[in-house]
């Protein structure tokens, strides 16, 4: 019986090397490209039955590592140890094989691992671990893998990876590349940490501006202006909230009132959805809380749907004048907008039609600032809701009308400045994420300035790997 002829090193090298004209990118002269499976391998995990799973460590059991464990320790799983299990150490590199996580490169856990993961087997004396870890996260590997994953619903296997082409520099260059990537990424991560601090600062400053605005601490108050009790016929002494019930101290020419004394509180409604005539060709804007979920403006003119005049008449929806302040009163409590024109709302709102003594924008900002206060007023077992009667009881600090307008203008300006600052920070954050991709892209084309042309050609490294197989 004849023995299978063993391939020569030249034959193995020819199979392993990617021809020059088929290499994806130009790389330094002492680099080369190899096919994934010529020197790398993968080992899939094992999947014990769920009946063997326990949630606490126990003698004779071993941790079963799953994809979700790399994000959280909330769902640790242990299984009986057997010699049939595939095991990993913390230094091992894994590839997620299935679903939305396919292609994720994972490391840092030890134990047995399940079938949704594949361990990368590589020649550790010739391939630097961190070089391989970063390389597998680049388009060199991820691009072809995405194409494979689209056609392979059950995940990928070793043969699927056989035509993936990867760059191979000399070993010392692999180390230099990995070290430079980690130095640069550490600087980027520090910049991102500082950005998170700025973002938190923006939100804290936003809250502080709104809090100070309604205490008379924005520097706009004129103590010589007459208060609303003196200036208005709408408010009487009986309307003033007693001092021991006021939420906090305000300037002497301000007063505390309840919303029901300075606005008309109105509910909304939904015409029967089965009656086409209530909606078809409607020209009455009709707002629901969903219309405000992503709404970033102050004034709203219309929602996703209109209703007809007939629908308005045959429901509890009301036609609200421009400058009415809309407050979502359930699911959730606290969305706020101002009507830019005549419109209506569904029953998810309580709306405030302002009298002459309260400025719409002032009330808008006060309600925006008071979300927690409003949520605390809600009641209900299924979901919390603020009733019309509760809305009338909302306590409002009321300065002179001109001061209300100055506050609204000042708050709008300060918050606009904060929004611009946040936008700039988010743009920088996005650029930092792109910078990481750019660094990885350059790293594996030899463009990070780390390559030494005097290093021995990577083909010699490849020969050593092939000889040892």
C-alpha positions in Angstrom: 0.0 0.0 0.0 1.6 3.3 -1.1 2.0 6.1 1.3 0.6 9.6 0.5 3.3 11.7 -0.8 4.2 14.6 1.6 4.1 18.0 0.1 7.4 19.9 -0.2 7.9 23.3 1.6 7.7 25.0 -1.8 4.4 23.3 -2.6 3.0 24.3 0.8 4.3 27.9 0.3 2.7 28.2 -3.1 -0.7 27.1 -1.6 -0.3 29.5 1.4 0.9 32.6 -0.4 -1.6 35.0 -2.1 -0.2 35.9 -5.5 1.0 39.5 -5.8 -1.7 40.5 -8.3 -4.4 39.1 -6.0 -3.3 40.9 -2.8 -6.0 43.3 -1.6 -3.6 46.2 -0.8 0.0 47.1 -1.4 2.1 46.3 1.7 5.8 46.9 2.5 8.4 44.8 0.5 9.2 42.5 3.5 5.5 41.6 4.1 3.4 39.1 2.4 -0.2 37.9 2.2 -1.4 34.4 3.3 -4.7 32.5 3.0 -6.4 32.1 6.4 -6.5 28.3 6.7 -2.9 27.9 5.5 -1.5 28.7 9.0 -4.6 29.4 11.1 -7.4 27.1 12.2 -10.7 27.4 14.2 -12.2 25.1 16.7 -15.9 25.3 17.4 -17.3 24.8 20.9 -19.6 22.2 22.4 -23.3 22.6 23.4 -24.3 20.5 26.5 -28.1 20.1 27.1 -29.7 23.0 29.0 -30.9 20.4 31.6 -27.2 20.3 32.8 -27.0 24.1 33.3 -26.7 25.6 36.8 -26.2 29.2 37.8 -23.7 28.8 40.7 -20.2 27.3 40.7 -20.0 23.8 42.1 -17.3 21.1 42.4 -17.0 19.1 39.2 -18.5 21.9 37.2 -16.9 24.4 34.8 -18.1 27.7 33.5 -19.7 27.7 30.1 -18.6 30.8 28.2 -21.3 32.3 25.9 -21.2 35.5 23.7 -23.4 37.4 26.2 -20.8 36.8 28.9 -18.3 39.2 27.3 -20.8 42.1 27.9 -22.1 41.1 31.4 -21.6 38.7 34.3 -25.3 38.7 35.0 -26.1 35.2 33.6 -23.2 32.9 34.5 -23.7 29.3 33.5 -21.9 26.2 34.8 -21.9 22.7 33.3 -20.5 19.3 34.4 -16.8 19.0 33.4 -16.0 16.2 30.9 -13.0 15.6 28.7 -15.2 16.1 25.6 -15.6 19.8 26.3 -13.6 22.4 24.3 -11.8 24.7 26.7 -10.4 28.3 26.5 -8.0 30.4 28.5 -8.2 34.1 29.0 -5.5 34.8 26.4 -7.4 32.8 23.7 -9.0 34.7 20.8 -12.6 33.8 19.8 -14.9 34.7 16.9 -18.7 34.9 17.3 -20.2 32.5 14.7 -23.9 33.3 14.7 -26.6 36.0 14.5 -26.2 39.7 15.1 -22.9 39.1 16.9 -21.2 37.2 14.0 -17.6 38.3 13.5 -17.2 39.9 16.9 -13.6 39.2 18.1 -13.6 38.3 21.8 -11.0 37.5 24.5 -10.5 37.6 28.2 -12.6 34.7 29.6 -11.8 31.1 30.5 -13.8 27.9 30.7 -15.6 25.7 28.3 -17.2 27.5 25.3 -20.4 26.9 23.4 -21.1 26.3 19.7 -21.8 30.0 19.0 -18.0 30.7 19.5 -15.0 29.5 17.5 -11.5 29.6 19.0 -8.7 30.7 16.7 -5.8 28.3 16.7 -2.5 29.9 15.6 1.3 29.4 15.8 2.1 31.4 18.9 5.8 31.5 18.2 5.3 33.1 14.8 2.1 35.1 15.1 1.9 37.7 17.8 -1.3 37.4 19.7 -2.3 41.1 19.9 -1.4 41.5 16.2 -3.9 38.8 15.3 -6.5 40.1 17.7 -6.5 43.5 16.0 -6.1 42.1 12.5 -9.3 40.1 12.8 -11.2 43.2 13.6 -10.3 44.9 10.4 -12.0 44.8 6.9 -9.3 42.3 5.9 -11.2 39.7 7.9 -14.6 41.3 8.7 -15.4 42.2 5.0 -15.2 38.6 3.6 -16.8 37.2 6.8 -19.8 39.4 6.3 -20.2 38.0 2.8 -19.9 34.5 4.1 -22.3 35.1 6.9 -25.1 36.3 4.6 -25.1 33.0 2.7 -24.3 30.7 5.7 -27.3 31.0 8.0 -26.0 28.3 10.3 -22.7 30.2 10.9 -19.3 29.6 9.3 -16.8 26.8 9.4 -13.1 26.4 8.6 -13.6 25.8 4.9 -15.7 29.1 4.6 -12.6 31.0 5.7 -10.1 29.3 3.4 -10.0 32.1 0.8 -9.7 35.0 3.2 -6.5 36.9 2.6 -4.5 38.3 5.5 -1.3 40.4 5.6 1.7 39.0 7.4 4.7 41.2 8.4 7.8 40.0 10.2 7.3 39.0 13.8 9.0 42.1 15.3 6.9 44.3 13.1 3.7 42.5 14.3 4.7 43.4 17.9 5.4 47.0 16.9 2.1 47.4 15.1 0.1 45.9 18.1 1.9 48.1 20.6 1.4 51.3 18.5 -2.3 50.5 18.0 -2.8 50.1 21.7 -0.9 53.3 22.5 -3.0 55.3 20.0 -6.2 53.6 21.1 -5.4 54.4 24.8 -5.2 58.1 23.9 -8.4 57.9 21.9 -10.2 56.2 24.9 -8.9 58.9 27.2 -10.3 61.6 24.9 -13.6 59.7 24.8 -13.7 59.6 28.6 -13.2 63.3 28.7 -16.0 63.7 26.1 -18.3 61.7 28.4 -17.5 64.1 31.2 -18.3 67.1 29.0 -21.6 65.4 28.0 -22.5 64.9 31.6 -21.5 68.5 32.4 -23.8 69.7 29.6 -26.8 67.9 31.2 -25.9 69.2 34.7 -25.5 72.7 33.4 -28.9 72.4 31.5 -30.6 71.4 34.8 -28.8 74.2 36.7 -29.9 76.8 34.2 -33.5 75.7 34.4 -33.4 75.5 38.2 -31.9 79.0 38.6 -34.3 80.5 36.0 -37.3 79.8 38.1 -35.7 81.0 41.3 -35.0 84.4 39.8 -31.2 83.7 39.7 -30.4 84.3 36.0 -29.7 88.0 36.5 -32.8 89.2 34.6 -35.0 90.1 37.5 -35.9 93.8 38.1 -36.9 94.2 41.8 -38.5 97.5 41.0 -41.1 95.9 38.7 -44.6 95.5 40.2 -45.7 92.0 40.8 -48.6 90.3 39.1 -50.9 90.6 42.1 -50.7 94.4 41.7 -50.6 94.5 37.9 -53.4 92.0 37.0 -57.1 91.8 37.5 -56.9 88.0 36.9 -55.1 87.1 40.1 -56.4 87.8 43.6 -54.9 87.2 47.0 -56.9 84.0 47.3 -55.1 82.6 44.3 -51.7 82.9 45.9 -50.2 79.6 47.3 -49.7 79.9 51.0 -46.1 80.5 52.0 -45.8 77.1 53.8 -46.9 75.3 50.7 -44.6 77.1 48.3 -41.9 74.9 46.7 -39.0 77.2 47.3 -38.2 80.9 47.9 -38.5 83.4 45.0 -37.8 87.1 44.6 -40.2 89.4 46.6 -42.0 90.7 43.5 -42.9 87.1 42.4 -45.8 85.1 43.6 -46.7 81.4 43.7 -49.9 80.4 41.9 -51.6 77.2 40.8 -51.9 76.4 37.1 -55.7 76.5 37.3 -55.7 80.1 38.3 -53.6 81.4 35.4 -54.5 78.9 32.6 -57.5 76.9 31.3 -56.7 73.2 31.6 -58.2 71.2 28.7 -58.1 67.5 27.9 -58.0 65.8 24.5 -59.7 62.9 22.7 -59.6 60.4 19.9 -62.4 60.2 17.3 -63.6 56.6 16.5 -60.9 55.1 14.3 -63.5 52.9 12.5 -65.3 56.0 11.1 -63.4 57.0 7.9 -65.1 60.4 7.8 -63.4 61.4 11.0 -59.9 61.2 9.5 -60.0 61.1 5.7 -58.9 64.4 4.1 -58.9 66.0 7.6 -57.4 69.4 8.0 -57.4 69.7 11.8 -53.9 68.9 13.1 -54.1 66.2 15.8 -51.2 65.6 18.2 -50.4 62.4 20.1 -47.6 61.8 22.6 -45.8 59.8 19.9 -45.5 63.0 17.9 -43.4 64.5 20.7 -41.2 61.5 21.4 -38.4 62.6 19.0 -39.6 66.2 18.7 -36.7 68.7 19.4 -38.4 72.0 18.8 -40.6 74.2 21.0 -43.5 75.0 18.7 -45.4 72.2 17.0 -47.8 72.7 14.1 -49.0 69.2 13.2 -48.6 65.5 14.1 -48.6 62.4 11.9 -52.3 62.5 11.4 -55.1 65.0 11.0 -58.7 64.7 11.9 -61.8 66.3 10.3 -64.1 68.9 11.8 -66.7 66.1 12.0 -64.2 64.0 14.0 -63.5 66.9 16.3 -67.3 67.4 16.9 -67.9 63.8 17.6 -65.1 63.2 20.2 -63.7 64.9 23.3 -60.9 66.4 21.3 -60.8 70.2 21.5 -59.7 72.9 19.1 -56.8 74.6 20.9 -55.6 78.1 20.0 -52.0 79.0 19.1 -49.7 79.4 22.1 -51.5 76.6 24.1 -48.9 74.6 26.0 -49.3 70.9 25.5 -48.3 68.5 28.2 -48.3 64.7 27.8 -50.1 63.5 30.9 -49.6 59.7 30.5 -47.4 57.2 28.7 -45.2 59.1 29.4 -45.7 62.1 31.6 -43.6 65.2 30.7 -43.4 65.7 26.9 -44.0 69.5 26.3 -44.6 71.7 23.3 -46.4 74.9 22.3 -49.1 75.0 19.7 -47.9 77.0 16.7 -51.4 77.2 15.3 -54.9 75.9 15.9 -54.7 72.2 16.6 -56.1 69.4 18.7 -54.7 66.5 20.8 -55.7 63.0 21.8 -56.5 62.0 25.4 -52.8 61.6 26.2 -52.5 65.4 26.8 -53.6 68.0 29.3 -53.2 71.3 27.6 -52.8 74.8 29.2 -54.5 77.7 27.5 -52.6 80.7 29.0 -54.3 83.8 30.4 -52.8 87.2 30.0 -50.7 86.9 33.1 -48.5 84.0 32.0 -46.2 83.7 29.0 -46.5 80.5 27.0 -42.7 80.0 26.6 -42.2 80.7 30.3 -44.8 78.0 31.2 -43.2 75.7 28.6 -39.8 75.9 30.2 -41.2 75.6 33.7 -43.0 72.3 32.7 -39.9 71.0 31.0 -37.8 71.7 34.1 -40.5 70.1 36.4 -40.7 66.6 34.9 -39.9 64.8 38.1 -42.3 67.0 40.0 -45.0 66.2 37.4 -44.3 62.5 37.5 -44.7 62.6 41.3 -48.2 64.0 40.8 -49.2 61.0 38.6 -51.4 58.1 39.8 -52.7 54.9 38.4 -52.1 51.1 38.6 -51.5 50.3 34.9 -49.6 53.5 34.0 -49.3 56.8 35.8 -51.4 59.7 34.6 -52.0 63.3 35.8 -55.7 64.2 35.8 -57.0 67.6 34.8 -57.8 68.4 38.5 -54.1 67.5 39.4 -52.8 69.7 36.5 -54.8 72.6 37.9 -52.9 72.1 41.2 -49.5 72.5 39.6 -47.6 75.2 41.5 -45.9 77.8 39.4 -43.6 80.7 40.5 -45.0 83.7 38.7 -42.8 86.8 38.1 -43.9 90.0 36.4 -44.9 89.4 32.8 -41.9 91.2 31.3 -39.6 89.2 33.6 -41.2 86.0 32.3 -40.3 87.0 28.8 -36.8 87.9 29.7 -36.4 84.5 31.5 -37.8 82.7 28.4 -35.4 84.5 26.1 -32.4 84.0 28.4 -33.1 80.3 29.0 -33.6 79.7 25.2 -30.2 81.4 24.5 -28.3 79.6 27.2 -29.7 76.2 26.2 -29.1 76.8 22.5 -25.4 77.5 23.4 -25.3 74.2 25.3 -27.0 72.3 22.4 -24.3 73.7 20.1 -21.6 72.6 22.5 -23.1 69.1 22.7 -23.3 68.8 18.9 -19.6 69.8 18.6 -18.7 67.2 21.2 -20.8 64.5 19.5 -19.1 65.3 16.2 -15.7 64.9 17.8 -16.8 61.6 19.4 -17.9 60.3 16.0 -14.5 61.4 14.5 -12.7 59.5 17.2 -14.6 56.3 16.3 -13.7 56.8 12.7 -10.1 57.5 13.7 -9.9 54.1 15.3 -11.0 52.5 12.0 -8.4 54.6 10.1 -5.6 53.5 12.5 -6.5 49.9 12.0 -6.7 50.3 8.3 -3.3 52.0 8.1 -1.7 49.5 10.6 -2.3 46.5 8.4 -1.0 48.2 5.3 2.3 49.1 6.9 1.4 52.8 7.1 1.9 53.5 10.8 5.6 54.3 10.5 6.7 51.2 12.4 8.0 49.1 9.6 11.8 48.3 9.5 12.8 47.3 6.0 15.8 45.5 7.5 13.6 42.9 9.2 13.8 39.5 7.6 11.1 38.9 5.0 7.8 37.5 6.3 8.1 34.7 3.8 10.8 33.2 6.0 8.4 33.4 8.9 5.8 31.6 6.8 8.2 28.9 5.9 8.9 28.2 9.6 5.2 27.9 10.3 4.7 25.5 7.4 7.6 23.4 8.4 6.3 23.0 11.9 2.8 21.9 10.8 
